[in-house]
Amino acid sequence: MAEHYFTRKPESTSRTAELAVELRGHRLRFLTDAGVFSRRDVDAGTRLLIDTMEPQSGQRILDLGCGYGPVGLAAAVLAGPDSSVLMVDVNERAVRLAEENAKRNGVHNVLAIVSDGFASVAGSFDWILTNPPIRVGKAVLYAWVEASPAYLRPGGTMLMVIRTKQGAKSMADQFARVFPETDTIAKREGYRVLLGRARASAGSESE
Ligand SMILES: C[S@@+](CC[C@H](N)C(=O)[O-])C[C@H]1O[C@@H](n2cnc3c(N)ncnc32)[C@H](O)[C@@H]1O
């Protein structure tokens, strides 16, 4: 049976490939491998998420389900060395590649760790960025959305890219149940980027 890309320990024979891509005007090189999502090119949904995010200097960013690292590394480059990016994935091969790709691109403000969803994530973030593993099913992904406010700083933002035909509408409803502010901020090539913003700090409403 074909191995899912979200297997914890891919057994598939390693078949590394190298990609050189331009993301938000930055040339980045990625080592990819069999058993890891979108090994032949940066996925169209991933690109839309990268084109939409606005990480800033000094911010903390979480890349949830990082794969070989395109979202987290692009965020680290865009936000600059005063930001910090945590990249997590359940797939150990993906995490090793994300680490290696940070080195290859001379990006030092990132850390890649194995984590099942938020299980090994500590602290809070200005951005949670995710191109989620749709095949794990709605229940798991809804739980990620529900858990996310606890990992966001006041006013922090979750961005999720999702195929319009793979449940974007019902996921938008889940965002609306969880976040005080939600929007669909981009649409391209059959993908949408959903935004959920955490409540700003107490007292900010009267400021
Ligand atoms: C659609 S891929 C996106 C990968 C990468 N962010 C990109 O855009 O190329 C989803 C990722 O989620 C990871 N994943 C699946 N289940 C997970 C879980 N329970 N916890 C963390 N990551 C998971 C997969 O291994 C995969 O790398």
The ligand as a MOL file (V3000), in Angstrom:
LIG
                    3D

  0  0  0     0  0            999 V3000
M  V30 BEGIN CTAB
M  V30 COUNTS 27 29 0 0 0
M  V30 BEGIN ATOM
M  V30 1 C 0.0200 19.1060 3.3660 0
M  V30 2 S 1.5520 18.7230 4.1600 0 CHG=1
M  V30 3 C 2.3340 20.3270 4.2430 0
M  V30 4 C 3.8340 20.2620 4.4220 0
M  V30 5 C 4.5460 21.6120 4.2790 0
M  V30 6 N 4.0470 22.5880 5.2490 0
M  V30 7 C 4.3640 22.1430 2.8810 0
M  V30 8 O 3.4950 23.0290 2.7160 0
M  V30 9 O 5.0450 21.6630 1.9610 0 CHG=-1
M  V30 10 C 1.0190 18.4250 5.8450 0
M  V30 11 C 2.1290 18.0220 6.8040 0
M  V30 12 O 1.5360 17.7100 8.0760 0
M  V30 13 C 2.2410 16.6320 8.6470 0
M  V30 14 N 1.4000 15.9630 9.6340 0
M  V30 15 C 0.4750 14.9750 9.4560 0
M  V30 16 N -0.0840 14.6210 10.6090 0
M  V30 17 C 0.4910 15.3990 11.5570 0
M  V30 18 C 0.3400 15.4810 12.9590 0
M  V30 19 N -0.5160 14.7040 13.6200 0
M  V30 20 N 1.0950 16.3830 13.6190 0
M  V30 21 C 1.9870 17.1660 12.9610 0
M  V30 22 N 2.1720 17.1250 11.6300 0
M  V30 23 C 1.4310 16.2460 10.9320 0
M  V30 24 C 2.6130 15.7580 7.4700 0
M  V30 25 O 3.6800 14.8890 7.7920 0
M  V30 26 C 2.9370 16.8010 6.3950 0
M  V30 27 O 4.3020 17.1040 6.3940 0
M  V30 END ATOM
M  V30 BEGIN BOND
M  V30 1 1 1 2
M  V30 2 1 2 3
M  V30 3 1 2 10
M  V30 4 1 3 4
M  V30 5 1 4 5
M  V30 6 1 5 6
M  V30 7 1 5 7
M  V30 8 2 7 8
M  V30 9 1 7 9
M  V30 10 1 10 11
M  V30 11 1 11 12
M  V30 12 1 11 26
M  V30 13 1 12 13
M  V30 14 1 13 14
M  V30 15 1 13 24
M  V30 16 1 14 15
M  V30 17 1 14 23
M  V30 18 2 15 16
M  V30 19 1 16 17
M  V30 20 1 17 18
M  V30 21 2 17 23
M  V30 22 1 18 19
M  V30 23 2 18 20
M  V30 24 1 20 21
M  V30 25 2 21 22
M  V30 26 1 22 23
M  V30 27 1 24 25
M  V30 28 1 24 26
M  V30 29 1 26 27
M  V30 END BOND
M  V30 END CTAB
M  END
